[in-house]
């Protein structure tokens, strides 16, 4: 799909939220009508919630790998909380600009459902061990000892591996590998898919930007273009689109949740205490708030409950501020020309709060010695698996019969089960199947498999 930039276009809500979806068996596109029962977007939520990929998020790292404290967030609890904030943001936003919805069957409630579904799915492609897992995969392919495996691929395919991104893997899970495998995937509505895509461009385009963030591998870029075209999103170049407006709200909900809840986890792990967070973060933001002063001054309330209360009223204020910013910047958003995140256009107090929260996390949380130690271990675990997968993928791409594989590669390929590619399949496709398998692993299962590959003995850990 070629074509130049179309920055004179203005996106229209009646196109952006029309519930297109892929038909069963990947047989064209259908419109999912609002029939008075479940809305198309509630169907999206149900598909995500009942999927294996979503359930496994309960054993995947949010920030702190392999912790025993039950109060610490996983990708699952983070996704559920983000979905709650995202729904509230979207409903409040839609009511502020409701005049644009008056001629449509879609109302503010439906817009909230779209964002809620997208938020549920936004981390579904993240590999084990959180962002450290992403970095380990990228670094492995960039390493001189391994780069030869991808050196004969075209530039688009090489970029998929060198800049591996959990966002793109999430799009692949939703559109290809979960449920109707390689025949439409979950078949979610296009508005939900578009709202989830914070970076609606390919890996190769991200290389042009100098940023290693993107929402589609080369293997799914045709679906990216189809979603964007059907919804009337604005093309900026080949395999490169302006964001769907609701993606700004998904991003904001994610930013709000991880900024505040990473600190809540840090307090739970005794990396920081409530006194420190009050002084450095919350007192200024809630200056003059009698309700805030009353609760934090109570002696008969635990610090855990005080922090939960502070988090609640802080999120409420941020939701109001973000929805106001969206309303104020609505025209720019619909023209596809808003620069930065929507949070960058909030009040100074809100921007400063989230900036300070990020700085505290960077200084006190992400540099904590236990987190560093476990992330080093995750690099070794994923590196061991990728070495085995890479060798097996190379061998399988070069043989004509399965029995021609060496013993170890044969057994490694067998790990893929029914998703095992045929001998002679291209290396890119085979390696992507291995990354599907790796990306779906929980932290515990990844540790278990790496131990087997390294010959460190049997483990009782199960997936």
C-alpha positions in Angstrom: 0.0 0.0 0.0 1.8 3.0 -1.2 0.8 6.6 -0.7 2.1 9.9 0.6 1.3 11.9 3.7 -2.3 13.1 4.0 -2.1 15.7 6.7 -5.0 17.8 5.3 -7.5 15.1 6.3 -9.6 15.3 9.5 -10.6 12.0 11.1 -14.3 11.5 11.8 -15.7 9.7 14.8 -18.4 7.9 12.9 -15.6 6.2 10.9 -13.1 5.8 13.8 -15.5 3.8 16.1 -17.4 1.8 13.4 -17.1 -1.9 14.6 -15.5 -3.6 11.6 -13.9 -6.9 12.4 -12.4 -9.8 10.5 -14.8 -12.6 9.7 -14.3 -16.1 11.0 -11.6 -17.9 9.1 -10.1 -14.6 8.0 -12.7 -14.4 5.2 -13.0 -10.6 4.7 -14.4 -7.9 6.9 -17.8 -7.5 8.5 -19.6 -4.8 10.4 -20.6 -6.1 13.9 -24.0 -4.4 14.5 -25.2 -3.0 17.7 -28.1 -5.5 18.3 -29.3 -4.5 21.8 -27.4 -7.3 23.5 -23.7 -7.2 24.1 -22.0 -4.4 22.2 -19.2 -5.3 19.8 -16.8 -3.9 22.3 -18.1 -5.9 25.2 -17.5 -8.9 23.0 -13.9 -7.7 22.6 -13.5 -7.6 26.3 -14.9 -11.1 26.8 -12.6 -12.5 24.1 -9.6 -10.9 25.8 -10.5 -11.9 29.4 -11.1 -15.5 28.5 -7.9 -15.9 26.5 -4.9 -18.0 27.6 -2.6 -15.1 26.8 -4.5 -12.8 29.2 -4.6 -15.4 31.9 -0.8 -15.9 31.8 -0.3 -12.2 32.6 -0.9 -13.2 36.2 2.5 -14.8 36.3 4.4 -12.1 34.3 6.5 -9.3 35.7 5.2 -5.8 35.9 8.3 -4.3 37.6 9.6 -6.7 40.2 10.4 -10.2 38.9 9.6 -13.4 40.8 8.4 -11.8 44.1 6.6 -13.8 46.8 4.6 -10.8 48.1 1.0 -11.2 47.0 0.3 -7.5 47.1 2.8 -6.8 44.3 1.4 -6.0 40.8 1.7 -8.4 37.9 0.9 -7.6 34.3 -2.6 -9.0 34.9 -3.5 -6.7 37.9 -1.9 -3.8 36.1 -4.0 -4.4 33.0 -7.2 -4.7 35.0 -6.5 -1.4 36.8 -5.4 0.3 33.6 -8.7 -0.8 32.0 -10.7 0.7 34.8 -8.9 4.1 34.5 -9.1 4.0 30.7 -12.9 3.4 30.8 -13.4 6.3 33.2 -11.2 8.6 31.0 -13.0 7.7 27.8 -16.5 8.1 29.2 -15.6 11.5 30.7 -13.9 12.6 27.5 -16.8 11.5 25.3 -19.3 13.5 27.4 -17.1 16.6 27.0 -17.2 16.3 23.2 -20.5 14.5 23.0 -21.8 16.7 20.2 -19.6 14.7 17.7 -21.5 11.5 18.7 -25.0 12.8 18.4 -25.6 11.5 14.8 -24.3 8.0 15.6 -25.5 4.9 17.4 -22.3 4.9 19.4 -22.5 6.8 22.7 -20.1 7.6 25.6 -20.6 4.2 27.2 -19.5 2.5 24.0 -16.4 4.7 23.8 -15.5 3.7 27.3 -15.9 0.0 26.3 -13.5 0.4 23.4 -10.8 2.0 25.6 -11.4 -0.6 28.4 -11.0 -3.4 25.9 -7.8 -1.9 24.5 -6.4 -1.4 28.0 -7.1 -5.0 28.9 -5.0 -6.0 25.8 -2.3 -3.5 25.9 0.3 -5.7 27.6 -0.9 -9.1 26.3 2.3 -9.4 24.1 4.8 -8.6 26.8 7.5 -11.4 27.2 8.5 -12.8 30.6 10.5 -10.6 32.9 8.9 -7.3 31.8 10.9 -4.7 29.9 14.1 -6.6 30.8 12.8 -9.4 28.7 12.3 -7.1 25.7 15.8 -5.8 26.1 17.3 -9.3 26.3 15.6 -10.3 23.1 16.7 -7.2 21.2 20.2 -7.4 22.5 20.5 -11.1 21.5 19.7 -10.4 17.9 22.0 -7.4 17.7 24.9 -9.3 19.2 27.7 -10.0 16.7 27.7 -13.7 17.5 24.0 -14.0 16.6 23.4 -11.3 13.9 24.5 -13.7 11.1 21.2 -15.6 11.6 19.2 -12.6 10.3 21.8 -11.0 8.1 20.3 -12.5 4.9 16.7 -11.3 5.7 15.4 -8.1 4.1 15.5 -4.8 6.1 11.9 -5.0 7.3 12.4 -8.6 8.7 15.7 -7.8 10.3 14.1 -4.8 12.1 11.4 -7.1 13.6 14.1 -8.9 15.6 16.6 -6.1 16.3 13.9 -3.8 17.7 11.6 -6.5 19.1 8.7 -4.9 21.0 6.0 -6.3 23.2 3.4 -3.9 21.6 4.0 -5.5 18.2 3.8 -9.0 19.7 0.5 -8.0 21.4 -0.9 -7.0 18.0 0.3 -10.3 16.6 -1.4 -12.2 19.4 -4.7 -10.4 18.9 -4.8 -10.6 15.1 -3.0 -13.9 14.4 -2.0 -16.4 17.1 -4.8 -16.5 19.7 -8.1 -18.4 19.1 -8.3 -18.7 15.3 -4.6 -19.3 14.8 -3.3 -17.7 11.6 -6.9 -17.1 10.5 -7.8 -13.8 12.1 -6.8 -14.5 15.7 -9.2 -13.1 18.3 -11.0 -11.2 15.5 -11.4 -8.1 17.7 -13.2 -5.0 16.4 -11.0 -2.6 14.5 -11.6 0.3 17.0 -10.3 -1.8 19.9 -7.2 -2.8 17.8 -6.5 0.8 16.8 -6.9 2.2 20.3 -4.4 -0.4 21.6 -1.8 0.7 19.0 0.2 3.4 20.6 2.8 3.3 17.8 0.9 2.6 14.6 3.9 1.9 12.4 6.3 -0.9 11.5 9.6 -1.8 13.0 11.6 -0.4 10.1 9.8 2.9 10.4 10.8 3.0 14.1 14.4 2.6 13.0 13.9 5.8 10.9 12.6 7.6 13.9 15.5 6.4 16.1 13.0 4.9 18.5 12.6 1.2 19.3 8.8 1.3 19.7 6.3 0.1 17.2 3.0 -1.7 17.0 3.4 -4.1 14.1 6.0 -6.6 12.9 6.4 -6.9 9.1 4.3 -10.1 9.2 1.2 -8.2 10.5 1.7 -4.8 8.8 -0.9 -5.6 6.2 -3.5 -5.9 9.0 -2.2 -2.6 10.5 -2.9 -0.9 7.2 -6.3 -2.5 6.8 -7.4 -1.5 10.3 -6.2 2.1 9.8 -7.8 2.4 6.3 -11.2 1.1 7.4 -11.3 3.5 10.3 -10.2 6.5 8.3 -7.0 7.1 10.2 -4.5 9.5 8.6 -1.6 8.1 6.7 1.8 9.7 7.3 3.8 7.4 4.9 4.2 3.7 4.0 3.2 1.5 7.0 3.0 4.7 9.1 -0.2 6.2 10.5 -1.3 8.9 12.9 -2.7 7.6 16.1 -6.3 6.7 16.6 -7.6 9.4 19.0 -8.5 6.8 21.7 -4.9 5.5 21.7 -4.0 8.7 23.6 -6.4 7.7 26.4 -5.0 4.1 26.5 -1.5 5.6 26.8 -2.6 8.0 29.5 -4.3 5.3 31.6 -1.2 3.1 31.3 1.1 6.0 32.3 -1.1 7.0 35.3 -1.3 3.4 36.6 2.3 2.4 36.3 3.6 5.8 37.6 1.6 5.6 40.8 1.3 1.8 41.3 5.0 1.2 40.8 5.5 3.4 43.9 2.8 1.5 45.8 4.7 -1.7 45.1 7.9 0.0 46.1 6.4 0.9 49.4 5.1 -2.6 49.9 8.6 -3.9 49.3 10.0 -1.3 51.7 12.1 0.4 49.1 10.4 3.7 50.0 8.0 4.7 52.8 4.8 6.7 53.0 6.5 9.6 54.7 8.9 10.0 51.8 6.2 9.7 49.2 4.0 12.3 50.9 6.9 14.8 51.2 8.3 14.3 47.7 5.2 13.7 45.7 1.7 14.0 47.1 1.7 17.0 49.5 2.2 19.6 46.8 -0.4 18.0 44.4 -3.0 17.9 47.1 -2.1 21.2 48.8 -5.3 22.7 50.4 -7.3 19.4 50.0 -9.0 18.9 53.4 -10.0 15.3 52.7 -6.4 14.5 51.9 -5.1 16.2 55.1 -7.7 14.4 57.2 -6.9 10.9 56.0 -3.1 11.1 56.1 -3.3 12.6 59.6 -5.2 9.7 61.1 -3.3 7.5 63.6 -5.6 4.5 63.4 -5.2 3.9 59.7 -2.4 1.8 58.3 0.1 3.3 55.8 -1.1 0.7 53.2 -4.7 2.0 53.5 -3.6 5.6 53.5 -1.6 5.1 50.3 -4.5 3.4 48.7 -6.7 6.4 49.5 -4.1 8.8 48.3 -3.8 6.9 45.0 -7.6 6.9 44.6 -8.1 10.7 44.9 -4.9 11.3 42.8 -6.2 9.1 40.0 -9.6 11.0 40.1 -7.9 14.3 39.7 -5.7 13.0 36.9 -8.7 11.6 35.0 -10.4 14.9 35.1 -7.3 16.7 34.0 -6.6 14.3 31.1 -10.2 14.4 29.8 -10.0 18.3 29.9 -6.7 18.2 28.0 -8.3 15.9 25.3 -11.3 18.2 25.0 -9.0 21.2 24.6 -6.8 19.5 22.0 -9.7 17.7 20.3 -9.2 19.6 17.0 -5.5 18.9 16.8 -6.0 15.2 17.7 -8.6 14.7 14.9 -6.2 16.3 12.4 -3.5 13.9 13.6 -1.1 16.7 14.5 -0.9 16.6 18.3 2.6 16.4 19.4 3.5 14.1 22.4 1.2 12.4 24.8 -2.0 13.9 26.0 -0.5 14.1 29.5 2.1 16.6 28.2 -0.9 18.9 27.6 -2.4 18.6 31.1 -2.0 21.2 33.9 1.5 21.9 35.2 0.6 20.2 38.5 -0.3 16.9 36.9 2.7 16.9 34.6 5.0 17.6 37.5 3.4 14.9 39.6 3.9 12.2 37.0 7.3 13.4 36.1 8.4 13.3 39.8 6.8 9.9 40.2 8.9 8.7 37.2 12.1 10.2 38.6 11.5 8.5 42.0 11.0 5.2 40.3 14.1 5.6 38.2 16.2 6.6 41.1 14.9 4.4 43.9 12.9 1.5 42.4 14.4 0.5 39.0 17.9 0.7 40.4 17.1 -1.5 43.5 19.8 -4.2 43.8 17.3 -7.1 43.9 15.6 -6.0 40.7 19.0 -5.6 39.0 20.1 -9.1 40.1 17.0 -10.8 38.8 17.1 -8.9 35.5 20.7 -10.2 34.9 19.4 -13.7 35.5 16.5 -13.1 33.0 19.1 -12.1 30.4 20.8 -15.4 30.8 17.6 -17.4 30.8 16.3 -15.8 27.6 19.7 -15.9 26.0 19.9 -19.6 26.5 16.5 -20.2 25.0 17.1 -17.9 22.0 20.4 -19.7 21.3 18.6 -23.0 21.1 15.7 -21.5 19.1 17.9 -19.7 16.7 20.0 -22.8 15.9 16.8 -24.9 15.5 15.2 -22.3 13.2 18.2 -22.1 11.0 18.4 -25.9 10.7 14.7 -26.3 10.0 14.8 -23.6 7.3 17.6 -25.5 5.5 16.3 -29.1 5.5 13.7 -30.8 3.4 12.6 -33.4 5.9 12.0 -33.1 9.7 14.1 -36.2 10.3 17.2 -34.4 8.9 17.3 -32.2 12.0 19.9 -32.9 14.7 18.5 -34.4 17.9 18.6 -31.2 20.0 17.1 -29.0 17.2 14.4 -31.7 16.6 13.4 -31.6 20.3 13.5 -27.8 20.4 11.2 -27.6 17.4 8.9 -30.2 19.0 8.3 -27.6 21.8 6.1 -25.7 19.3 3.6 -28.6 19.1 0.9 -28.0 16.5 2.5 -24.6 15.6 5.6 -26.4 14.4 6.5 -25.0 10.9 7.3 -27.3 8.0 10.9 -27.9 6.9 12.1 -25.4 4.4 9.9 -22.6 5.8 11.7 -19.2 5.8 13.8 -18.4 8.8 11.8 -15.3 9.6 8.5 -17.2 9.9 10.1 -20.0 11.9 11.8 -17.6 14.3 8.6 -15.7 14.8 6.9 -18.9 15.8 9.6 -19.4 18.4 9.1 -15.8 19.6 5.3 -16.5 19.9 6.2 -19.4 22.2 8.7 -17.4 24.2 6.5 -14.4 24.4 3.6 -16.5 25.9 5.8 -17.8 28.7 5.3 -16.8 32.3 8.4 -15.8 34.3 8.4 -19.2 36.1 8.0 -21.3 32.9 10.7 -19.3 31.1 13.0 -20.0 34.1 12.1 -23.7 33.9 12.7 -24.1 30.2 16.0 -22.3 30.3 17.2 -24.6 33.1 16.4 -27.6 30.9 18.2 -26.1 27.9 21.2 -25.3 30.0 21.2 -28.8 31.5 20.7 -27.6 35.1 18.4 -30.5 36.1 14.7 -31.1 36.3 12.4 -28.5 37.8 9.0 -28.8 39.3 7.9 -25.5 37.9 5.1 -25.7 35.4 3.6 -23.2 33.0 
